[in-house]
């Protein structure tokens, strides 16, 4: 499975990007959120999610400018009845923080304002996603919980701890506690301290 691709932006529209890497052009469907972050850039890194089109069985690659947006896309498509097109429409209508806020505040009307989302779909999404978002699913959480200057360190430590089998909500709590006591902690330090706490 391809996680991401880096390269030159060969073509960009509000719904699609072609990234050139070693002479090969990789075409991916994108949201308006990703389009906005890629505008006026010559090169980029795109995180990929492969989806199978239910109607004709073809593979479609969706691209995201951040892991956070991709995680939310995965979370939305985990809701019964929500497909990739609906997820992309939601992520084109609001950014990641706005979507989380909408779910947590149970704002049915805001969800209904997205093209193709009806009352039942909006209610189902809130019902199925509220607890998951509270627990930290669908987010790398580094942008939300930690300052930008140490988010790369936090992300690396979080990934390592997930690989070791710990749950993301517990990891986030432990790392928050560690950084509260020592904001400039290095990756190894965070992991060692987190292992004692988890």
C-alpha positions as a Markdown table, in Angstrom:
| # | Residue | x | y | z |
|---|---|---|---|---|
| 1 | Unk | 0.0 | 0.0 | 0.0 |
| 2 | Unk | 1.3 | 3.5 | -0.9 |
| 3 | Unk | 1.3 | 5.9 | 2.1 |
| 4 | Unk | 2.3 | 9.1 | 0.3 |
| 5 | Unk | 4.0 | 10.5 | -2.8 |
| 6 | Unk | 6.3 | 13.5 | -3.1 |
| 7 | Unk | 7.0 | 15.2 | -6.3 |
| 8 | Unk | 6.3 | 18.0 | -8.7 |
| 9 | Unk | 2.7 | 19.2 | -9.3 |
| 10 | Unk | 2.1 | 18.5 | -13.0 |
| 11 | Unk | -1.6 | 19.3 | -13.0 |
| 12 | Unk | -4.0 | 20.8 | -10.4 |
| 13 | Unk | -7.7 | 21.4 | -10.5 |
| 14 | Unk | -10.2 | 21.8 | -7.6 |
| 15 | Unk | -11.0 | 18.1 | -7.7 |
| 16 | Unk | -7.8 | 16.4 | -8.9 |
| 17 | Unk | -4.0 | 16.6 | -8.7 |
| 18 | Unk | -1.3 | 14.9 | -10.8 |
| 19 | Unk | 2.0 | 14.5 | -9.0 |
| 20 | Unk | 5.1 | 13.7 | -11.1 |
| 21 | Unk | 7.7 | 11.5 | -9.5 |
| 22 | Unk | 10.6 | 9.9 | -11.5 |
| 23 | Unk | 8.8 | 10.6 | -14.8 |
| 24 | Unk | 5.5 | 9.0 | -13.7 |
| 25 | Unk | 2.4 | 11.0 | -13.2 |
| 26 | Unk | 0.2 | 9.9 | -10.3 |
| 27 | Unk | -3.4 | 11.1 | -10.5 |
| 28 | Unk | -5.5 | 11.5 | -7.3 |
| 29 | Unk | -8.9 | 12.9 | -6.5 |
| 30 | Unk | -8.7 | 15.7 | -3.9 |
| 31 | Unk | -10.9 | 17.9 | -1.7 |
| 32 | Unk | -11.1 | 21.7 | -1.9 |
| 33 | Unk | -9.2 | 21.7 | 1.4 |
| 34 | Unk | -6.3 | 20.0 | -0.2 |
| 35 | Unk | -6.6 | 22.1 | -3.4 |
| 36 | Unk | -6.3 | 25.3 | -1.3 |
| 37 | Unk | -3.1 | 24.1 | 0.4 |
| 38 | Unk | -1.5 | 23.1 | -2.9 |
| 39 | Unk | -2.4 | 26.2 | -4.9 |
| 40 | Unk | 0.7 | 28.2 | -5.9 |
| 41 | Unk | 3.1 | 25.4 | -5.0 |
| 42 | Unk | 5.4 | 23.7 | -7.4 |
| 43 | Unk | 6.0 | 20.5 | -5.4 |
| 44 | Unk | 4.2 | 18.7 | -2.7 |
| 45 | Unk | 3.7 | 15.6 | -0.5 |
| 46 | Unk | 0.3 | 13.9 | -0.8 |
| 47 | Unk | -1.0 | 11.2 | 1.5 |
| 48 | Unk | -2.9 | 8.6 | -0.3 |
| 49 | Unk | -6.1 | 6.5 | 0.4 |
| 50 | Unk | -7.1 | 3.9 | -2.1 |
| 51 | Unk | -10.9 | 3.3 | -2.3 |
| 52 | Unk | -12.8 | 0.8 | -4.5 |
| 53 | Unk | -15.6 | 2.4 | -6.4 |
| 54 | Unk | -18.7 | 0.4 | -5.4 |
| 55 | Unk | -20.5 | 0.9 | -8.7 |
| 56 | Unk | -17.9 | -0.4 | -11.1 |
| 57 | Unk | -15.3 | -2.0 | -8.9 |
| 58 | Unk | -12.5 | 0.3 | -10.1 |
| 59 | Unk | -9.8 | 1.6 | -7.8 |
| 60 | Unk | -9.7 | 5.3 | -7.1 |
| 61 | Unk | -6.8 | 7.1 | -5.3 |
| 62 | Unk | -7.8 | 10.0 | -3.0 |
| 63 | Unk | -5.0 | 12.4 | -2.1 |
| 64 | Unk | -4.7 | 14.6 | 1.0 |
| 65 | Unk | -2.3 | 17.4 | 1.9 |
| 66 | Unk | -2.2 | 16.2 | 5.5 |
| 67 | Unk | -2.4 | 13.0 | 7.5 |
| 68 | Unk | -5.1 | 14.7 | 9.6 |
| 69 | Unk | -7.4 | 15.1 | 6.6 |
| 70 | Unk | -6.8 | 11.6 | 5.4 |
| 71 | Unk | -7.6 | 10.2 | 8.9 |
| 72 | Unk | -10.9 | 12.1 | 8.9 |
| 73 | Unk | -11.7 | 10.8 | 5.4 |
| 74 | Unk | -11.2 | 7.3 | 6.7 |
| 75 | Unk | -13.3 | 8.1 | 9.8 |
| 76 | Unk | -16.2 | 9.5 | 7.7 |
| 77 | Unk | -16.2 | 6.5 | 5.3 |
| 78 | Unk | -16.4 | 4.2 | 8.3 |
| 79 | Unk | -19.9 | 5.4 | 8.9 |
| 80 | Unk | -22.5 | 3.1 | 7.4 |
| 81 | Unk | -23.9 | 4.5 | 4.1 |
| 82 | Unk | -21.1 | 7.1 | 3.8 |
| 83 | Unk | -19.0 | 6.7 | 0.7 |
| 84 | Unk | -15.8 | 8.4 | -0.6 |
| 85 | Unk | -17.7 | 11.0 | -2.6 |
| 86 | Unk | -19.7 | 12.1 | 0.4 |
| 87 | Unk | -16.5 | 12.2 | 2.6 |
| 88 | Unk | -14.8 | 14.3 | -0.1 |
| 89 | Unk | -17.8 | 16.7 | -0.3 |
| 90 | Unk | -17.7 | 17.1 | 3.5 |
| 91 | Unk | -14.0 | 17.8 | 3.6 |
| 92 | Unk | -14.5 | 20.3 | 0.7 |
| 93 | Unk | -17.2 | 22.1 | 2.7 |
| 94 | Unk | -15.4 | 22.5 | 6.0 |
| 95 | Unk | -11.9 | 22.0 | 7.3 |
| 96 | Unk | -10.9 | 19.3 | 9.8 |
| 97 | Unk | -11.4 | 21.4 | 12.9 |
| 98 | Unk | -14.7 | 22.7 | 11.8 |
| 99 | Unk | -15.9 | 19.1 | 11.0 |
| 100 | Unk | -14.9 | 17.9 | 14.5 |
| 101 | Unk | -16.6 | 20.9 | 16.1 |
| 102 | Unk | -19.7 | 20.2 | 14.1 |
| 103 | Unk | -19.8 | 16.5 | 15.2 |
| 104 | Unk | -19.0 | 17.4 | 18.9 |
| 105 | Unk | -21.7 | 20.1 | 19.0 |
| 106 | Unk | -24.2 | 17.8 | 17.2 |
| 107 | Unk | -24.8 | 20.5 | 14.6 |
| 108 | Unk | -27.2 | 18.6 | 12.3 |
| 109 | Unk | -28.1 | 21.6 | 10.3 |
| 110 | Unk | -24.4 | 22.3 | 9.4 |
| 111 | Unk | -24.0 | 18.7 | 8.2 |
| 112 | Unk | -27.2 | 19.0 | 6.2 |
| 113 | Unk | -25.9 | 22.1 | 4.5 |
| 114 | Unk | -23.3 | 19.8 | 2.7 |
| 115 | Unk | -24.6 | 18.7 | -0.7 |
| 116 | Unk | -25.8 | 15.1 | -0.6 |
| 117 | Unk | -26.1 | 14.9 | 3.2 |
| 118 | Unk | -29.7 | 14.5 | 4.4 |
| 119 | Unk | -31.1 | 14.5 | 7.9 |
| 120 | Unk | -30.7 | 10.8 | 8.6 |
| 121 | Unk | -27.1 | 10.7 | 7.3 |
| 122 | Unk | -26.2 | 13.7 | 9.4 |
| 123 | Unk | -27.8 | 12.1 | 12.5 |
| 124 | Unk | -26.0 | 8.8 | 11.8 |
| 125 | Unk | -22.7 | 10.5 | 11.4 |
| 126 | Unk | -23.0 | 12.3 | 14.7 |
| 127 | Unk | -24.2 | 9.1 | 16.5 |
| 128 | Unk | -21.3 | 7.0 | 15.1 |
| 129 | Unk | -18.5 | 9.5 | 15.2 |
| 130 | Unk | -19.0 | 11.6 | 18.4 |
| 131 | Unk | -17.4 | 9.1 | 20.8 |
| 132 | Unk | -14.6 | 8.3 | 18.3 |
| 133 | Unk | -13.7 | 12.0 | 17.9 |
| 134 | Unk | -13.7 | 12.5 | 21.7 |
| 135 | Unk | -11.3 | 9.5 | 22.0 |
| 136 | Unk | -9.0 | 11.1 | 19.4 |
| 137 | Unk | -9.7 | 8.9 | 16.4 |
| 138 | Unk | -9.5 | 10.4 | 13.0 |
| 139 | Unk | -6.8 | 12.8 | 14.0 |
| 140 | Unk | -3.0 | 12.8 | 14.3 |
| 141 | Unk | -3.9 | 15.2 | 17.2 |
| 142 | Unk | -0.5 | 16.9 | 17.0 |
| 143 | Unk | -1.9 | 20.1 | 15.6 |
| 144 | Unk | -4.7 | 20.2 | 18.1 |
| 145 | Unk | -2.8 | 19.2 | 21.3 |
| 146 | Unk | 0.7 | 20.4 | 20.8 |
| 147 | Unk | 2.6 | 23.5 | 19.6 |
| 148 | Unk | 3.8 | 23.4 | 16.0 |
| 149 | Unk | 7.5 | 23.5 | 17.0 |
| 150 | Unk | 7.3 | 20.0 | 18.5 |
| 151 | Unk | 4.5 | 18.4 | 16.5 |
| 152 | Unk | 7.0 | 16.4 | 14.4 |
| 153 | Unk | 8.5 | 14.9 | 17.5 |
| 154 | Unk | 5.1 | 14.1 | 19.0 |
| 155 | Unk | 3.9 | 12.5 | 15.7 |
| 156 | Unk | 7.0 | 10.3 | 15.6 |
| 157 | Unk | 6.6 | 9.2 | 19.3 |
| 158 | Unk | 2.9 | 8.6 | 18.8 |
| 159 | Unk | 3.5 | 6.4 | 15.7 |
| 160 | Unk | 6.1 | 4.4 | 17.6 |
| 161 | Unk | 3.8 | 3.8 | 20.6 |
| 162 | Unk | 0.9 | 2.8 | 18.3 |
| 163 | Unk | 3.3 | 0.3 | 16.6 |
| 164 | Unk | 4.0 | -1.1 | 20.1 |
| 165 | Unk | 0.3 | -1.8 | 20.6 |
| 166 | Unk | -0.9 | 1.1 | 22.8 |
| 167 | Unk | -4.2 | 2.9 | 22.2 |
| 168 | Unk | -4.1 | 6.4 | 20.7 |
| 169 | Unk | -6.3 | 8.1 | 23.4 |
| 170 | Unk | -4.0 | 6.7 | 26.1 |
| 171 | Unk | -0.9 | 7.7 | 24.2 |
| 172 | Unk | -2.2 | 11.3 | 23.7 |
| 173 | Unk | -2.9 | 11.7 | 27.5 |
| 174 | Unk | 0.6 | 10.4 | 28.4 |
| 175 | Unk | 2.4 | 12.6 | 25.8 |
| 176 | Unk | 0.4 | 15.6 | 27.0 |
| 177 | Unk | 1.5 | 15.0 | 30.6 |
| 178 | Unk | 5.1 | 14.5 | 29.6 |
| 179 | Unk | 5.3 | 17.7 | 27.5 |
| 180 | Unk | 3.6 | 19.6 | 30.3 |
| 181 | Unk | 6.5 | 18.7 | 32.6 |
| 182 | Unk | 9.2 | 19.0 | 29.8 |
| 183 | Unk | 8.0 | 20.9 | 26.7 |
| 184 | Unk | 11.3 | 20.4 | 24.8 |
| 185 | Unk | 11.5 | 16.6 | 25.3 |
| 186 | Unk | 13.1 | 14.5 | 22.5 |
| 187 | Unk | 11.5 | 11.6 | 20.8 |
| 188 | Unk | 13.4 | 8.9 | 22.8 |
| 189 | Unk | 12.6 | 10.7 | 26.0 |
| 190 | Unk | 8.9 | 10.9 | 25.3 |
| 191 | Unk | 8.7 | 7.2 | 24.3 |
| 192 | Unk | 10.6 | 6.0 | 27.4 |
| 193 | Unk | 8.5 | 8.1 | 29.8 |
| 194 | Unk | 5.3 | 7.1 | 28.0 |
| 195 | Unk | 6.2 | 3.4 | 28.4 |
| 196 | Unk | 6.4 | 3.9 | 32.1 |
| 197 | Unk | 3.0 | 5.5 | 32.2 |
| 198 | Unk | 1.1 | 3.3 | 29.8 |
